[in-house]
């Protein structure tokens, strides 16, 4: 075993001596404090170990751990572990800023910590509400942080049937009328969600504002982003849209039943003929 190690060390020494003839490599050896004319494997190993040990400080260790968690954020595929890894990395980089006296690094990563914390809270809330969908919790309060506000006046048309659909709406105040079926949407109702599921993303009805109010909107691209961040949201959204479809079916059945002639009336009409 010792003979093998000796042969390997001799071979490495020869490689280093040959490489030392290269001017660039010789400059690197000089910068490391080594003599290019008298370089050996043991001397290079000992010098690198000396440099490594000399730079092991608490500040550098914090920077190293922070870098590890930063790389982890690039490898994670879902948002929650990404935010957690980013927050841990920011904490270690902030520690590096404190220990090294670098105020810019400290302020930067202290600023990133609450931002990531807020986004993590929103995503955890999203996951919680998505899981509760299976238990019948149809609240959509969790979606509001991802939406933007828009105001409408009485008589404004929110969208028309067959228009290209790009966003979903949540009514907050006012009233909105689905003109084709005469249904009034009060505050707290979704509209425009079926366009997200239609093959060509077209509106399935016309909605008009009948009382001044405002809505919250979210684009279909944002809905897709949320879905890929947490696939359980897909189930939640499916429950919401299924509920709307079942309501529409029940409404149509009621209209058909109301317009259907009574059996006695139909018999009497046939007798008269």
Residue pairs with C-beta under 8 A, 6 or more apart in sequence:
9 41
9 42
12 41
13 39
13 40
13 41
16 39
16 40
16 41
16 44
17 39
19 25
20 26
20 29
20 36
20 37
20 39
25 36
26 36
29 35
29 36
29 39
29 44
30 36
32 44
32 47
32 48
32 51
33 47
34 43
34 44
34 47
57 99
58 99
59 95
59 96
59 99
59 100
60 96
62 92
62 93
62 95
62 96
62 99
63 92
63 93
63 96
65 89
65 92
66 89
66 90
66 91
66 92
66 93
66 95
66 96
67 89
68 89
69 85
69 86
69 88
69 89
69 92
70 85
70 86
70 89
72 85
72 89
73 82
73 85
73 86
73 89
76 82
76 85
78 229
78 230
79 119
79 123
79 229
79 230
80 120
80 123
80 124
80 127
80 229
80 230
83 116
83 119
83 120
83 123
84 120
86 112
86 116
87 113
87 116
87 117
87 120
90 109
90 110
90 112
90 113
90 116
91 109
91 113
93 105
93 108
93 109
94 105
94 106
94 109
94 110
94 113
96 102
96 105
97 103
97 104
97 105
97 106
97 107
97 108
97 109
98 106
122 145
122 146
123 229
123 230
125 142
126 142
126 226
126 229
126 230
126 233
127 230
127 232
128 142
129 137
129 139
129 141
129 142
129 236
130 230
130 232
130 233
130 235
130 236
131 232
132 139
133 232
133 235
133 236
133 239
133 240
134 235
134 239
138 239
138 240
138 243
140 170
140 190
140 240
143 170
143 218
144 170
144 216
146 218
146 222
146 226
147 170
147 216
147 217
147 218
148 216
148 217
148 218
149 172
149 214
149 215
149 216
149 217
150 214
150 215
150 216
150 217
151 212
151 213
151 214
152 158
152 174
152 176
152 209
152 212
152 213
152 214
152 215
153 209
153 212
154 209
154 210
154 211
154 212
155 208
155 209
156 208
156 209
157 206
157 207
157 208
157 209
158 169
158 176
158 191
158 192
158 207
158 208
158 209
158 215
159 165
159 192
159 203
159 206
159 207
160 203
160 206
161 180
161 203
161 204
161 205
161 206
162 202
162 203
163 202
163 203
164 201
164 202
164 203
165 192
165 195
165 196
165 198
165 201
165 202
165 203
165 220
166 201
166 219
166 220
167 192
167 217
167 218
167 219
167 220
168 190
168 191
168 192
168 193
168 195
168 196
168 217
168 218
168 220
168 223
169 190
169 191
169 192
169 207
169 215
169 216
169 217
170 188
170 189
170 190
170 191
170 215
170 216
170 217
170 218
171 185
171 186
171 187
171 188
171 189
171 190
171 191
171 213
171 215
172 187
172 188
172 213
172 214
172 215
172 216
173 187
173 212
173 213
173 214
174 187
174 209
174 210
174 211
174 212
174 213
174 214
175 184
175 185
175 186
175 209
175 210
175 211
175 213
176 184
176 185
176 191
176 207
176 208
176 209
176 210
176 213
176 215
177 183
177 184
177 185
177 207
177 208
177 209
177 210
178 184
178 185
178 191
178 205
178 206
178 207
179 205
179 206
179 207
179 208
180 205
180 206
181 205
181 248
181 251
183 251
184 210
185 191
185 207
187 213
190 240
190 244
191 207
192 203
192 207
193 237
193 240
193 241
193 244
194 204
194 241
194 244
194 245
195 201
195 202
195 203
195 204
195 220
196 220
196 223
196 237
196 241
197 241
198 204
201 220
223 237
226 233
227 233
227 234
227 237
261 269
